[in-house]
Every structure is written in C-alpha cells, then in structure tokens.
Amino acid sequence: MSTLHCIKLNKELESLARAPYPGELGKRILENVSKEAWQMWLNHQTLLINENSLSLIDPNAQSYLKEQMEKYFFAADDLDNIKGYTPENG
C-alpha cells in the first residue's frame, strides 16, 4: 500500500491505485488525492447528479461534473451548493 499527503484531507493516507479520470486532471488527482477523498467525491458527485437531475450522457452535465470535481479537490471554497441537501453535523 502506498501513501501520499492528501490535498483534500491534509494528511498522509492511502493513495489511489490508478488515475480515476483521464488526462492531466486524472494525473493530478492520482498524485494529490487519497483513496478516502476520492470516495468522498464519488458520494458528492452522486448528490450533484441526483439533486440536479443530471444525465451522464449529456456533454453539458459531463463538463459540469468535471468542473465541480476540479473545484472539490483544488478550490473547495468555490463549490456549488447542492439544493435540498443539508450536511450531517459531525
């Protein structure tokens, strides 16, 4: 098991086994994002898809999700709010 300093969670954690997304963004995620943070993104992405009724075959939805993924990992203060969702206090 290899580890890295996760940019999202700001601690040393298990790294991903391979790039989870193609291209430069995938490489950047592989080098900076932990397995745990990636799973958190997948959960957040599911909320975005469901709450915004996105179709994954729609190129506009794909672009939106890519933009949100970049913001989630590399500019968290600029994320879109999810309508109808209140995070658990914890």
C-alpha positions as CSV (number, residue, x, y, z in Angstrom):
1,M,0.0,0.0,0.0
2,S,1.4,3.4,-1.0
3,T,0.5,6.6,0.7
4,L,0.5,10.3,-0.1
5,H,-0.3,13.6,1.5
6,C,-3.9,14.1,0.5
7,I,-4.6,17.7,-0.6
8,K,-8.3,17.4,0.4
9,L,-7.9,15.9,3.8
10,N,-4.5,17.3,4.6
11,K,-3.0,14.1,6.0
12,E,-1.0,11.1,4.9
13,L,-3.4,8.5,3.5
14,E,-3.6,5.5,1.2
15,S,-3.2,6.6,-2.5
16,L,-5.3,5.5,-5.4
17,A,-4.0,2.5,-7.4
18,R,-4.5,4.3,-10.8
19,A,-5.8,7.6,-12.2
20,P,-9.5,7.7,-11.7
21,Y,-10.0,10.1,-14.6
22,P,-8.3,10.5,-18.0
23,G,-5.8,13.2,-18.9
24,E,-4.0,15.8,-16.9
25,L,-6.8,16.1,-14.3
26,G,-6.6,12.3,-13.7
27,K,-2.8,12.5,-13.2
28,R,-3.2,15.5,-10.8
29,I,-5.8,13.6,-8.8
30,L,-3.6,10.4,-8.7
31,E,-0.7,12.4,-7.4
32,N,-2.6,14.5,-4.8
33,V,-5.8,12.8,-3.7
34,S,-6.2,9.9,-1.4
35,K,-8.5,6.9,-1.8
36,E,-10.6,8.1,1.0
37,A,-11.0,11.6,-0.5
38,W,-11.9,10.1,-3.9
39,Q,-14.7,8.1,-2.3
40,M,-15.9,11.3,-0.7
41,W,-16.0,12.9,-4.1
42,L,-18.0,9.9,-5.6
43,N,-20.6,10.4,-2.8
44,H,-20.7,14.2,-3.5
45,Q,-20.9,13.6,-7.3
46,T,-23.9,11.3,-6.7
47,L,-25.7,14.0,-4.8
48,L,-24.9,16.5,-7.6
49,I,-26.3,14.1,-10.2
50,N,-29.4,13.3,-8.2
51,E,-30.3,16.8,-6.9
52,N,-29.7,18.4,-10.3
53,S,-31.3,15.6,-12.3
54,L,-28.1,15.3,-14.5
55,S,-27.9,12.9,-17.4
56,L,-24.4,11.4,-17.7
57,I,-24.8,11.2,-21.5
58,D,-25.3,14.9,-21.7
59,P,-22.0,16.7,-22.6
60,N,-23.0,19.7,-20.6
61,A,-23.5,17.5,-17.5
62,Q,-20.2,15.9,-18.0
63,S,-18.5,19.3,-18.3
64,Y,-20.3,20.5,-15.2
65,L,-19.2,17.4,-13.2
66,K,-15.6,17.8,-14.3
67,E,-15.6,21.4,-13.3
68,Q,-17.1,20.5,-9.9
69,M,-14.5,17.7,-9.4
70,E,-11.7,20.2,-10.0
71,K,-13.2,22.6,-7.5
72,Y,-13.9,19.9,-5.0
73,F,-10.2,18.9,-4.8
74,F,-8.4,22.1,-5.8
75,A,-10.6,25.1,-5.0
76,A,-13.1,23.9,-2.3
77,D,-14.4,27.4,-1.5
78,D,-15.9,27.7,-5.0
79,L,-18.2,24.6,-4.9
80,D,-21.8,24.8,-6.0
81,N,-24.3,24.2,-3.2
82,I,-26.5,21.1,-3.5
83,K,-30.1,22.2,-3.4
84,G,-32.2,20.3,-0.8
85,Y,-29.1,18.8,0.9
86,T,-28.1,19.6,4.4
87,P,-24.7,18.0,5.5
88,E,-24.7,16.0,8.7
89,N,-23.1,17.7,11.7
90,G,-20.3,15.6,12.8
